[in-house]
Amino acid sequence: MIESRPGGQPRLLRFASDDEMVTSRLRELLEPLCVSEVARQTGASRQSVHRYKAGHPASVSFLIRFCEVMEISAEWLLLGRGAMRRADALAEHLDNASSAELCAALARRIDRPQQPEAVPLPRLVSDGA
């Protein structure tokens, strides 16, 4: 994209890449959290969590585990679309689904064997790191 500077000189503007946007959203989520606790619950090293908190790109496996642990919508984290919290994203999808989609989802759920429910983990508190 080109923008004019004062004085008429053109300047190229750089759009943030998708990776930079993911990193930015992850930093926003990590900011108030305790590095040690995030590392423990995600299985990542403290050093890795520190790097992610400082703005370095995170591994795919960390992003997946972080979304699971924190109950964050992967669609929001990766694409910036929809609700941030997984529960809110589910409610949004249900609100927008047609009757046929709801019936099909219910049928798939009934046909699936029961699996134990995941126990929600406590919210993480910052240790100032």
C-alpha positions as MATLAB code, in Angstrom:
seq = 'MIESRPGGQPRLLRFASDDEMVTSRLRELLEPLCVSEVARQTGASRQSVHRYKAGHPASVSFLIRFCEVMEISAEWLLLGRGAMRRADALAEHLDNASSAELCAALARRIDRPQQPEAVPLPRLVSDGA';
ca = [
       0.000    0.000    0.000;
       1.292    3.487   -0.785;
       0.636    6.532    1.354;
       1.749   10.102    0.780;
       4.010   11.686    3.359;
       3.723   15.331    4.233;
       5.581   17.062    1.414;
       4.223   14.671   -1.228;
       6.868   11.921   -0.962;
       5.305    8.437   -1.292;
       5.934    5.922    1.463;
       5.237    2.185    1.405;
       3.178    0.892    4.307;
       3.749   -2.635    5.497;
       0.793   -4.759    6.481;
       1.321   -7.147    9.360;
       1.613  -10.749    8.207;
      -0.685  -13.435    9.532;
       2.206  -14.751   11.658;
       2.715  -11.312   13.201;
      -0.982  -11.055   13.997;
      -0.953  -14.487   15.681;
       2.116  -13.432   17.672;
       0.402  -10.193   18.656;
      -2.767  -11.960   19.833;
      -0.689  -14.536   21.741;
       1.341  -11.779   23.450;
      -1.916  -10.099   24.481;
      -3.055  -13.325   26.126;
       0.313  -14.148   27.722;
       0.953  -10.672   29.139;
      -0.865  -11.084   32.488;
      -0.010  -14.773   32.937;
       2.615  -16.494   35.046;
       5.351  -17.876   32.768;
       6.040  -20.848   35.043;
       2.391  -21.840   35.171;
       1.894  -21.500   31.402;
       5.004  -23.632   30.874;
       3.794  -26.269   33.315;
       0.285  -26.499   31.870;
       1.335  -26.477   28.215;
       4.424  -28.654   28.565;
       6.615  -25.919   27.059;
       9.867  -24.767   28.621;
       9.897  -21.523   30.625;
      12.444  -20.195   28.136;
      10.050  -20.830   25.226;
       7.165  -19.124   27.016;
       9.423  -16.133   27.771;
      10.344  -15.935   24.068;
       6.669  -16.100   23.011;
       5.796  -13.445   25.579;
       8.570  -11.255   24.111;
       7.042  -11.547   20.638;
       8.878  -14.472   19.044;
       6.687  -16.786   16.926;
       5.320  -19.790   18.815;
       5.407  -23.402   17.655;
       2.220  -24.945   16.326;
       2.225  -27.541   19.116;
       2.414  -24.767   21.730;
      -0.450  -22.837   20.103;
      -2.633  -25.954   20.054;
      -1.906  -26.810   23.695;
      -2.288  -23.176   24.785;
      -5.731  -22.987   23.150;
      -6.747  -26.216   24.895;
      -5.473  -25.156   28.326;
      -6.793  -21.597   28.198;
     -10.030  -22.528   26.394;
      -9.215  -20.063   23.603;
     -10.744  -20.380   20.149;
      -8.031  -21.451   17.693;
      -9.963  -19.634   14.952;
      -9.629  -16.391   16.907;
      -5.957  -16.923   17.764;
      -4.880  -18.003   14.283;
      -7.216  -15.969   12.068;
      -8.561  -13.194   14.265;
     -12.131  -14.242   13.502;
     -14.985  -14.982   15.849;
     -15.046  -14.956   19.615;
     -11.826  -15.260   21.624;
     -13.127  -17.725   24.216;
     -14.031  -21.202   22.974;
     -17.340  -21.202   24.865;
     -18.344  -17.882   23.270;
     -17.301  -19.173   19.831;
     -19.473  -22.257   20.312;
     -22.444  -20.111   21.313;
     -21.841  -17.909   18.254;
     -21.763  -20.956   15.957;
     -24.947  -22.319   17.500;
     -26.706  -18.974   17.071;
     -25.763  -18.891   13.380;
     -26.416  -22.553   12.545;
     -29.414  -23.674   10.507;
     -31.820  -26.325   11.785;
     -30.300  -28.857    9.375;
     -26.773  -28.131   10.644;
     -27.902  -28.485   14.263;
     -29.637  -31.811   13.541;
     -26.582  -33.145   11.682;
     -24.282  -32.124   14.546;
     -26.593  -33.751   17.078;
     -26.689  -36.967   15.040;
     -22.885  -37.053   14.879;
     -22.716  -36.502   18.634;
     -25.157  -39.323   19.353;
     -23.232  -41.736   17.094;
     -19.900  -40.969   18.776;
     -18.781  -43.044   21.778;
     -18.704  -41.150   25.050;
     -15.357  -39.709   26.109;
     -14.587  -38.334   29.551;
     -14.962  -34.567   29.775;
     -11.859  -32.458   30.185;
     -11.471  -30.894   33.595;
     -11.123  -27.113   33.258;
      -7.812  -25.784   34.518;
      -7.649  -22.796   36.862;
      -6.940  -19.350   35.443;
      -3.267  -18.478   35.502;
      -1.977  -15.561   37.587;
       1.062  -13.483   36.668;
       4.325  -13.910   38.546;
       5.612  -10.669   37.018;
       7.958  -12.548   34.672;
];
